[in-house]
Amino acid sequence: MKTLGFLSFGHYQPVPGSHTRTAREALTQTIELAVVAEEIGIGMAAVRVHHFARQASTPIPLLAAIAARTQRIEIGTAVIDMRYENPYAMAEQAAAADLISGGRLQLGLSRGSQEVALRGYEAFGHVPAKAMTDADMARLHTAEFRRAIAGDPIASTDPAAGPSIGLPVEPRSPGLTERIWWGSSTRASAVWTAEQGMNLMSSTLLSEDTGTPFDEQQREQIDTYRETWRSAGHQGTPRVSVARSVLPITSDEDRLYFGDGNGSNDRDQVGILNGAVSRFGRSYIGEPDVIAKELAADAAVAAADTLLLTIPNQLGVDYNARLLQTIVDHVAPHLR
């Protein structure tokens, strides 16, 4: 059975129609939606992280709060921009949240996407070393974070007080090392992810384009990842998630917000992002039975074990709960 999760960007803005006019409303509503989502059978509650913007930026306290209110639903990120993170402080916080949840944390990490701020990570005190790119720094931070949660010594005792002893960060949470994901937008980064032994997250964007439909390119990325995982000799079966915008239309309110699905959103878009030709996946908007058949034919959705559903969080808890319930009842049964 495929795991269904919701992915919230945590937007908040004091504009007409927004149910999340403040940061507090966005945060507390994410918690409330996770509680409801667990009740209706959604398997994961995930948040997207952006800095210097009116949306989710500090996920660990939010995930810990969700953990304290729920029992079964996985909690995670898709993704944390590791350019901004102190890996050792993050290791302490992540382990604490995982312990509160009873081992339900699924952390998606990455270099991050295009930000509003110019080199915003430098304002957080993280400047790439000479001859190192910001992407290199994100991978270095990730390596150090994984070392820390694995219990490797990070500091040592003062030799003036006796023999020097290596000190790991505390607390530590057993099993967290197996629940780290990397957000990948190319085949090359998928190969790297598999070599590193991390689970794979792929979203609605590929920062390369071969001219074939988005789902087929993403399926190739997934297949390449799994082949590399096997070749690397890793144990176990890695998890793979993809994200989709799925908006079933069942009411006049839905049509008011999203139309009937007959528009430019029902096909891939190709453009330039950060200087690279990139392909953006289509949205699935329409009658539930129609989008169920379309999603069932999506090659990457079929290949993944986890499907993250991006939600319009500014429409509030009640609206998004109805949206998720419709997907669980009328779309999910068609997905293999």
MARDRENRO-477063 format. One line per field, with one value per residue (C-alpha): residue number from 1; z, y, x. Coordinates in Angstrom, 2 decimals, m for minus. Last residue first. Layout:
<sites>
n	c(NUM, ...);
Z	c(Z, ...);
Y	c(Y, ...);
X	c(X, ...);
</sites>
This chain:
<sites>
n	c(336, 335, 334, 333, 332, 331, 330, 329, 328, 327, 326, 325, 324, 323, 322, 321, 320, 319, 318, 317, 316, 315, 314, 313, 312, 311, 310, 309, 308, 307, 306, 305, 304, 303, 302, 301, 300, 299, 298, 297, 296, 295, 294, 293, 292, 291, 290, 289, 288, 287, 286, 285, 284, 283, 282, 281, 280, 279, 278, 277, 276, 275, 274, 273, 272, 271, 270, 269, 268, 267, 266, 265, 264, 263, 262, 261, 260, 259, 258, 257, 256, 255, 254, 253, 252, 251, 250, 249, 248, 247, 246, 245, 244, 243, 242, 241, 240, 239, 238, 237, 236, 235, 234, 233, 232, 231, 230, 229, 228, 227, 226, 225, 224, 223, 222, 221, 220, 219, 218, 217, 216, 215, 214, 213, 212, 211, 210, 209, 208, 207, 206, 205, 204, 203, 202, 201, 200, 199, 198, 197, 196, 195, 194, 193, 192, 191, 190, 189, 188, 187, 186, 185, 184, 183, 182, 181, 180, 179, 178, 177, 176, 175, 174, 173, 172, 171, 170, 169, 168, 167, 166, 165, 164, 163, 162, 161, 160, 159, 158, 157, 156, 155, 154, 153, 152, 151, 150, 149, 148, 147, 146, 145, 144, 143, 142, 141, 140, 139, 138, 137, 136, 135, 134, 133, 132, 131, 130, 129, 128, 127, 126, 125, 124, 123, 122, 121, 120, 119, 118, 117, 116, 115, 114, 113, 112, 111, 110, 109, 108, 107, 106, 105, 104, 103, 102, 101, 100, 99, 98, 97, 96, 95, 94, 93, 92, 91, 90, 89, 88, 87, 86, 85, 84, 83, 82, 81, 80, 79, 78, 77, 76, 75, 74, 73, 72, 71, 70, 69, 68, 67, 66, 65, 64, 63, 62, 61, 60, 59, 58, 57, 56, 55, 54, 53, 52, 51, 50, 49, 48, 47, 46, 45, 44, 43, 42, 41, 40, 39, 38, 37, 36, 35, 34, 33, 32, 31, 30, 29, 28, 27, 26, 25, 24, 23, 22, 21, 20, 19, 18, 17, 16, 15, 14, 13, 12, 11, 10, 9, 8, 7, 6, 5, 4, 3, 2, 1);
Z	c(m6.88, m6.98, m7.78, m4.12, m3.43, m5.65, m4.33, m0.54, 0.41, m2.16, m1.02, 2.62, 1.76, 0.12, 2.98, 5.50, 3.34, 3.43, 7.16, 8.08, 6.19, 2.64, 3.24, 3.32, m0.39, m0.17, m1.86, m1.80, m0.98, m2.54, m0.92, m2.29, m5.63, m8.94, m9.71, m8.90, m11.27, m14.19, m13.82, m15.24, m11.84, m11.43, m14.63, m13.65, m10.21, m11.83, m13.82, m10.99, m8.64, m11.09, m12.05, m11.22, m11.34, m11.63, m14.21, m13.50, m13.92, m16.33, m16.07, m18.53, m16.29, m15.57, m12.01, m13.39, m17.12, m18.33, m19.30, m18.11, m17.99, m18.71, m16.83, m15.30, m18.63, m18.45, m18.38, m14.77, m13.75, m12.18, m9.12, m6.50, m7.81, m9.09, m5.59, m4.07, m6.67, m5.36, m6.13, m7.92, m6.84, m6.46, m6.64, m6.76, m6.78, m4.78, m5.20, m2.49, m2.56, 0.32, 0.38, 0.64, 2.98, 2.91, 0.80, m1.68, m3.80, m6.89, m5.26, m4.37, m7.85, m9.50, m7.15, m7.96, m11.70, m11.55, m9.59, m12.06, m14.98, m13.30, m12.94, m16.66, m17.44, m15.07, m16.58, m20.18, m22.55, m23.85, m21.99, m19.38, m16.37, m13.10, m12.41, m10.48, m8.95, m6.17, m5.83, m2.43, m2.20, 0.87, 1.88, 1.50, 0.32, m3.01, m3.44, m2.92, m5.31, m8.04, m7.45, m7.66, m11.12, m12.27, m11.40, m9.00, m5.78, m2.23, 0.08, 2.74, 6.29, 8.04, 8.44, 10.65, 12.90, 13.91, 17.54, 18.77, 20.27, 22.88, 22.98, 20.77, 20.83, 23.08, 22.50, 25.63, 26.53, 29.58, 32.70, 33.76, 31.89, 28.86, 28.49, 27.08, 23.36, 20.63, 17.76, 18.61, 16.25, 17.58, 14.29, 14.74, 14.70, 11.69, 9.75, 10.62, 9.59, 6.21, 5.72, 6.55, 3.97, 1.39, 1.99, 1.77, m1.60, m2.85, m1.66, m3.74, m2.31, m3.87, m0.72, 2.10, 1.79, 4.23, 6.92, 9.62, 9.27, 7.20, 4.90, 4.41, 2.79, m0.24, m1.93, m0.14, m1.90, m2.19, m5.11, m3.92, m1.14, m1.04, 0.31, 3.36, 3.93, 7.50, 8.27, 12.02, 13.33, 15.92, 19.07, 18.21, 21.28, 20.59, 16.99, 18.05, 20.49, 17.88, 15.37, 17.85, 18.88, 15.27, 14.21, 16.80, 15.37, 11.70, 12.03, 9.20, 6.53, 3.57, 4.61, 3.12, 4.85, 2.40, 2.18, 5.94, 8.18, 10.46, 10.14, 11.36, 14.13, 17.55, 17.24, 19.42, 20.81, 17.40, 15.85, 18.45, 17.75, 14.03, 14.62, 16.87, 14.15, 11.16, 11.46, 8.22, 7.26, 5.21, 5.04, 3.48, 4.65, 4.84, 3.17, 4.51, 3.16, 5.70, 5.92, 7.56, 6.63, 6.53, 5.79, 7.12, 8.02, 11.70, 10.93, 8.62, 11.38, 13.79, 11.02, 10.08, 13.66, 13.79, 10.44, 11.68, 14.70, 12.55, 9.87, 12.47, 14.49, 11.39, 10.73, 8.11, 7.72, 6.70, 3.64, 1.67, 1.50, 2.30, 5.62, 4.47, 5.72, 3.70, 5.55, 2.49, 3.46, 2.16, 2.81, 2.91, 1.24, 1.80, m1.01, 0.00);
Y	c(0.66, 3.77, 3.37, 3.09, 6.41, 8.52, 8.24, 7.79, 8.91, 11.73, 12.94, 12.83, 14.85, 17.60, 17.61, 17.99, 20.74, 22.76, 22.28, 23.13, 26.40, 27.72, 29.12, 25.56, 24.95, 21.37, 19.55, 15.84, 13.68, 10.22, 7.48, 4.07, 5.51, 3.61, 4.07, 7.78, 7.98, 6.37, 8.42, 6.19, 5.73, 9.50, 10.01, 7.36, 8.92, 12.37, 11.37, 9.57, 12.53, 15.15, 17.61, 18.99, 16.98, 19.49, 19.06, 18.55, 21.34, 20.76, 22.68, 24.13, 25.37, 28.95, 29.01, 28.01, 28.23, 26.94, 23.89, 23.35, 19.98, 19.67, 20.03, 23.37, 25.17, 24.79, 22.37, 21.25, 22.46, 25.77, 25.91, 28.26, 28.88, 25.31, 23.98, 26.25, 25.05, 21.54, 18.20, 19.14, 16.96, 18.91, 16.85, 18.76, 16.00, 15.05, 11.96, 9.72, 6.86, 4.57, 2.41, m1.37, m3.05, m3.31, m1.12, m2.84, 0.20, m1.64, m2.12, 1.56, 2.53, 0.50, 2.04, 5.59, 4.97, 3.58, 6.62, 9.08, 7.16, 7.39, 11.14, 11.46, 9.42, 11.48, 14.74, 13.84, 13.44, 16.35, 15.39, 18.12, 19.03, 20.78, 18.42, 19.93, 18.48, 16.73, 13.91, 12.58, 9.63, 7.68, 8.01, 5.49, 7.93, 6.12, 6.26, 10.02, 10.50, 8.58, 10.67, 13.79, 12.71, 11.88, 15.39, 17.11, 15.29, 15.95, 13.72, 11.54, 10.57, 7.86, 5.18, 7.44, 8.01, 4.35, 4.87, 8.46, 10.29, 13.02, 14.14, 14.97, 12.57, 13.14, 11.72, 11.15, 12.88, 11.27, 13.43, 16.85, 18.83, 16.68, 18.63, 16.23, 15.77, 17.05, 15.48, 11.80, 9.69, 8.89, 8.21, 11.44, 13.37, 11.63, 12.25, 15.94, 16.14, 14.57, 16.89, 19.97, 18.85, 18.29, 21.76, 23.23, 21.56, 23.03, 26.48, 26.01, 25.32, 26.70, 28.79, 27.76, 28.33, 30.91, 29.80, 32.41, 32.65, 35.84, 33.73, 31.35, 34.21, 34.16, 36.67, 36.36, 35.32, 31.74, 29.34, 25.78, 23.91, 22.07, 19.10, 17.38, 15.33, 14.15, 11.34, 11.41, 8.67, 7.11, 7.43, 10.95, 12.54, 10.61, 11.81, 15.42, 15.15, 13.48, 16.22, 18.98, 17.49, 16.75, 20.27, 21.75, 19.56, 20.28, 24.07, 24.60, 27.27, 25.53, 22.43, 23.68, 21.42, 19.62, 18.11, 17.75, 15.10, 13.60, 10.05, 9.56, 7.03, 8.59, 12.29, 15.43, 15.27, 14.42, 17.45, 19.69, 18.02, 18.60, 22.30, 22.66, 20.92, 22.88, 26.34, 28.21, 27.59, 30.47, 34.23, 34.42, 35.06, 31.31, 28.46, 25.00, 22.63, 20.71, 17.07, 15.15, 11.47, 8.45, 9.93, 7.58, 9.82, 10.15, 10.87, 13.69, 15.23, 15.43, 16.62, 19.32, 20.59, 20.82, 22.61, 24.93, 25.85, 26.81, 28.78, 30.57, 31.53, 32.84, 35.17, 35.53, 31.81, 31.45, 33.61, 34.79, 38.43, 38.94, 38.94, 36.38, 32.97, 30.11, 26.93, 25.12, 22.12, 18.61, 15.97, 12.30, 9.15, 5.91, 3.39, 0.00);
X	c(m0.82, m2.97, m6.69, m7.77, m5.97, m8.25, m11.81, m11.78, m8.27, m8.31, m11.72, m10.61, m7.50, m9.56, m12.08, m9.23, m7.75, m10.96, m11.48, m7.89, m7.57, m7.47, m3.98, m2.61, m3.21, m1.88, 0.99, 0.26, 3.28, 3.19, 5.29, 6.29, 7.38, 7.35, 3.65, 3.86, 6.82, 4.99, 1.80, m0.96, m2.61, m2.46, m4.47, m7.04, m7.52, m7.60, m10.68, m12.49, m11.94, m13.29, m10.59, m7.16, m3.94, m1.08, 1.66, 5.33, 7.86, 10.73, 13.99, 16.48, 19.28, 20.38, 19.04, 15.64, 14.85, 11.50, 9.46, 5.88, 4.18, 0.46, m2.82, m1.79, m2.25, m6.01, m8.92, m8.70, m12.17, m11.24, m8.98, m10.42, m13.94, m14.16, m13.37, m16.02, m18.53, m17.97, m16.29, m13.08, m10.16, m6.91, m3.72, m0.41, 2.18, 5.23, 7.39, 8.77, 11.27, 12.18, 15.28, 15.06, 17.52, 21.29, 23.53, 25.83, 26.62, 25.36, 21.95, 21.64, 22.87, 20.11, 17.56, 18.66, 18.72, 15.18, 14.01, 15.60, 14.13, 10.71, 11.25, 11.95, 8.84, 6.69, 7.91, 7.13, 10.12, 12.19, 15.34, 15.07, 17.16, 16.34, 13.45, 10.56, 7.40, 9.28, 11.79, 12.77, 15.17, 16.27, 19.91, 22.72, 25.39, 25.76, 21.99, 21.91, 24.85, 23.02, 19.89, 22.06, 23.21, 19.67, 18.56, 16.12, 17.00, 15.81, 17.81, 16.17, 17.17, 15.17, 17.84, 20.01, 17.01, 16.98, 17.94, 17.49, 20.46, 20.25, 22.95, 25.92, 28.84, 31.87, 35.34, 37.41, 40.69, 42.31, 42.01, 40.72, 43.39, 42.58, 39.28, 36.73, 36.30, 33.95, 32.01, 32.39, 30.25, 26.78, 24.98, 23.01, 26.30, 27.80, 24.57, 24.69, 28.35, 27.59, 24.62, 26.68, 29.25, 26.50, 25.10, 28.62, 29.21, 25.92, 27.03, 30.15, 33.62, 36.84, 37.44, 35.14, 31.41, 30.05, 27.60, 26.96, 23.18, 23.60, 25.80, 22.88, 20.95, 23.23, 20.91, 17.60, 14.40, 15.63, 16.03, 15.73, 17.45, 20.75, 18.83, 17.37, 14.21, 13.83, 11.38, 10.61, 8.31, 10.63, 8.52, 7.42, 9.01, 12.20, 12.23, 11.75, 14.67, 16.86, 16.09, 16.93, 20.27, 21.25, 20.21, 22.56, 25.32, 24.62, 24.41, 21.97, 21.51, 23.15, 21.22, 17.96, 15.43, 13.09, 10.56, 10.38, 8.92, 6.33, 5.00, 1.43, 0.92, 0.30, m0.46, m0.53, 3.02, 4.43, 2.73, 4.42, 7.77, 7.25, 6.60, 9.66, 11.75, 10.47, 12.00, 11.23, 7.60, 6.19, 6.30, 9.76, 13.33, 13.91, 12.06, 11.27, 8.60, 6.55, 5.52, 2.66, 2.79, 0.46, m2.96, m5.66, m8.59, m7.65, m3.99, m5.04, m7.18, m4.23, m1.91, m4.42, m4.47, m0.67, m0.51, m3.26, m1.15, 1.83, m0.01, m2.14, 0.93, 2.68, m0.22, m2.98, m3.47, m7.12, m6.43, m9.46, m8.42, m4.72, m2.86, m0.26, 0.81, 2.29, 3.24, 4.60, 2.50, 3.09, 0.45, 1.27, 0.04, 1.96, 1.40, 0.00);
</sites>
